[in-house]
Amino acid sequence: MAALLATLLTRTLGRVLLLLLALAALLTTLLAGTLVRILLLLLALLVFPRVVLISHWSSPPYRPVSGVWQRNRQRAGLFPLRAAEPGGTAEVGGRLRRKGEAMAPRTFWKGYLKLSLVTCPVAMSPATTEGGRLRFHTLNRATGNRLVQQYVDAETGKPVAEEDEAKGYPRGEDDHVLLEDEEIEAVALESTRTIDIERFVPQGSIGWIWYDRPHFLVPNDKVGEEAFSVIREAMAETGMAGIARLVLYRRERAVLLRPRGRGIVLWTLRYGDEVRPEAEYFARLEKAPVDKELLKLVEKLIDTRKADWSPGFVVDPVQDRLVEIIEAKRKGRKTQKRKAAAPQKPDNVVSIMDALRRSIAAEKGG
């Protein structure tokens, strides 16, 4: 009995001491800064290492934004989060990861590739990423706390609980047809985990405007590599692309499979009602005669600007500058505001021939 009481007393004192240390860190945040917080953390680790480490490491690095516990945790400064939130800009070695730096490939979908009776397990990953894009949180300037978005009733102005939210299709003013989640999910076909190739089309027969999102498709185990390779090579040899249907991003989509290197690129295709007919825009343009001499000058201008494609053509200088400003502020340096360049006034050149000749001369001179 005495041993049990001693154990309970020890645990209670440990929790009380840990709470006092956390409160002290919170208070000293405004007074002494980072050094005192580090000393308090080291003291807590020395006295109760198991309690402190479990409190820190048992939780995942990504927490809901609205979690009061996380906001207090970050504000106290005992355990500052170093990982970025999903879709945000991560930190590498204490700095922001710049666009273009490599990230480990991630698989977000696993299932099967099927052609008639041939089936093989596959894994799919997005071919593009927005992980390098800077994302900002909206804060309360007065307190520095993050703001939380919440649905409110348009009429009463009161917050709506998540279980009371519903999807509705408008059929008139203030009149909706309500649909339950179960009704929407029941409409989806059984194509959530199987890419069943229904037909093949020539690879160049689908216009670029139908292409939506690209994904990399690879075999998911050694056993299925042979079947995957046979399907891929057969499409490459015949110049054909596969058409299938698949549930992705909570909607069923038509997808296009094209061989590329040792893998397959799977493109989601836009729906028919998403693509506008070009005739509505281009049919109004009259076919104007083209001067052959002007045509030769434009071709010469094109020739002076020819280059091999490089990813460097699509860099984002604005984001790079924002990264520099953020890192400078983190280190306590002042940032200088750059003056916006004055817009260049176009030359009042009436003759297209003169404009082209001057352009070609400027290209050669530059």
ChimeraX attribute file (.defattr): number of C-alpha atoms within 10 A of each C-alpha:
attribute: neighborCount
match mode: 1-to-1
recipient: residues
	/A:1	6
	/A:2	7
	/A:3	8
	/A:4	9
	/A:5	10
	/A:6	11
	/A:7	12
	/A:8	12
	/A:9	12
	/A:10	12
	/A:11	13
	/A:12	12
	/A:13	12
	/A:14	16
	/A:15	15
	/A:16	12
	/A:17	15
	/A:18	20
	/A:19	12
	/A:20	12
	/A:21	18
	/A:22	20
	/A:23	13
	/A:24	15
	/A:25	25
	/A:26	19
	/A:27	14
	/A:28	18
	/A:29	18
	/A:30	10
	/A:31	10
	/A:32	11
	/A:33	13
	/A:34	14
	/A:35	11
	/A:36	15
	/A:37	23
	/A:38	15
	/A:39	13
	/A:40	17
	/A:41	20
	/A:42	15
	/A:43	14
	/A:44	20
	/A:45	15
	/A:46	11
	/A:47	13
	/A:48	15
	/A:49	14
	/A:50	12
	/A:51	15
	/A:52	18
	/A:53	12
	/A:54	10
	/A:55	11
	/A:56	15
	/A:57	10
	/A:58	8
	/A:59	9
	/A:60	7
	/A:61	12
	/A:62	12
	/A:63	14
	/A:64	10
	/A:65	13
	/A:66	12
	/A:67	11
	/A:68	9
	/A:69	11
	/A:70	17
	/A:71	16
	/A:72	13
	/A:73	17
	/A:74	13
	/A:75	16
	/A:76	20
	/A:77	20
	/A:78	22
	/A:79	17
	/A:80	12
	/A:81	14
	/A:82	13
	/A:83	13
	/A:84	14
	/A:85	16
	/A:86	10
	/A:87	13
	/A:88	15
	/A:89	20
	/A:90	21
	/A:91	13
	/A:92	12
	/A:93	8
	/A:94	9
	/A:95	13
	/A:96	17
	/A:97	19
	/A:98	19
	/A:99	17
	/A:100	11
	/A:101	8
	/A:102	9
	/A:103	11
	/A:104	5
	/A:105	9
	/A:106	10
	/A:107	12
	/A:108	9
	/A:109	14
	/A:110	18
	/A:111	17
	/A:112	18
	/A:113	24
	/A:114	20
	/A:115	18
	/A:116	8
	/A:117	5
	/A:118	13
	/A:119	16
	/A:120	21
	/A:121	22
	/A:122	22
	/A:123	18
	/A:124	20
	/A:125	18
	/A:126	18
	/A:127	14
	/A:128	10
	/A:129	9
	/A:130	11
	/A:131	19
	/A:132	19
	/A:133	17
	/A:134	18
	/A:135	12
	/A:136	8
	/A:137	9
	/A:138	12
	/A:139	12
	/A:140	10
	/A:141	8
	/A:142	6
	/A:143	7
	/A:144	10
	/A:145	14
	/A:146	14
	/A:147	12
	/A:148	11
	/A:149	9
	/A:150	9
	/A:151	12
	/A:152	12
	/A:153	9
	/A:154	8
	/A:155	6
	/A:156	7
	/A:157	9
	/A:158	10
	/A:159	11
	/A:160	12
	/A:161	10
	/A:162	9
	/A:163	6
	/A:164	6
	/A:165	10
	/A:166	10
	/A:167	12
	/A:168	12
	/A:169	10
	/A:170	11
	/A:171	9
	/A:172	8
	/A:173	6
	/A:174	6
	/A:175	10
	/A:176	12
	/A:177	10
	/A:178	11
	/A:179	12
	/A:180	11
	/A:181	10
	/A:182	8
	/A:183	9
	/A:184	10
	/A:185	11
	/A:186	9
	/A:187	9
	/A:188	14
	/A:189	12
	/A:190	12
	/A:191	16
	/A:192	18
	/A:193	16
	/A:194	20
	/A:195	24
	/A:196	19
	/A:197	18
	/A:198	12
	/A:199	11
	/A:200	15
	/A:201	14
	/A:202	12
	/A:203	18
	/A:204	10
	/A:205	9
	/A:206	13
	/A:207	8
	/A:208	9
	/A:209	11
	/A:210	15
	/A:211	15
	/A:212	12
	/A:213	14
	/A:214	18
	/A:215	16
	/A:216	18
	/A:217	26
	/A:218	21
	/A:219	23
	/A:220	17
	/A:221	11
	/A:222	9
	/A:223	11
	/A:224	18
	/A:225	15
	/A:226	12
	/A:227	17
	/A:228	25
	/A:229	17
	/A:230	12
	/A:231	17
	/A:232	22
	/A:233	17
	/A:234	13
	/A:235	22
	/A:236	16
	/A:237	9
	/A:238	10
	/A:239	15
	/A:240	20
	/A:241	23
	/A:242	23
	/A:243	21
	/A:244	22
	/A:245	21
	/A:246	21
	/A:247	18
	/A:248	15
	/A:249	7
	/A:250	10
	/A:251	12
	/A:252	17
	/A:253	18
	/A:254	16
	/A:255	24
	/A:256	23
	/A:257	25
	/A:258	20
	/A:259	23
	/A:260	15
	/A:261	9
	/A:262	11
	/A:263	16
	/A:264	23
	/A:265	20
	/A:266	25
	/A:267	22
	/A:268	23
	/A:269	20
	/A:270	16
	/A:271	12
	/A:272	9
	/A:273	7
	/A:274	9
	/A:275	10
	/A:276	10
	/A:277	10
	/A:278	8
	/A:279	9
	/A:280	8
	/A:281	9
	/A:282	9
	/A:283	9
	/A:284	8
	/A:285	8
	/A:286	7
	/A:287	7
	/A:288	6
	/A:289	6
	/A:290	8
	/A:291	8
	/A:292	9
	/A:293	10
	/A:294	14
	/A:295	11
	/A:296	11
	/A:297	16
	/A:298	17
	/A:299	11
	/A:300	14
	/A:301	18
	/A:302	11
	/A:303	10
	/A:304	12
	/A:305	8
	/A:306	8
	/A:307	7
	/A:308	4
	/A:309	7
	/A:310	7
	/A:311	7
	/A:312	8
	/A:313	7
	/A:314	7
	/A:315	11
	/A:316	11
	/A:317	9
	/A:318	8
	/A:319	15
	/A:320	14
	/A:321	10
	/A:322	12
	/A:323	18
	/A:324	14
	/A:325	17
	/A:326	15
	/A:327	14
	/A:328	13
	/A:329	12
	/A:330	11
	/A:331	9
	/A:332	9
	/A:333	11
	/A:334	10
	/A:335	11
	/A:336	7
	/A:337	7
	/A:338	6
	/A:339	6
	/A:340	6
	/A:341	6
	/A:342	6
	/A:343	6
	/A:344	6
	/A:345	6
	/A:346	6
	/A:347	7
	/A:348	7
	/A:349	9
	/A:350	8
	/A:351	8
	/A:352	10
	/A:353	14
	/A:354	10
	/A:355	14
	/A:356	16
	/A:357	16
	/A:358	12
	/A:359	15
	/A:360	17
	/A:361	12
	/A:362	10
	/A:363	12
	/A:364	10
	/A:365	7
	/A:366	6
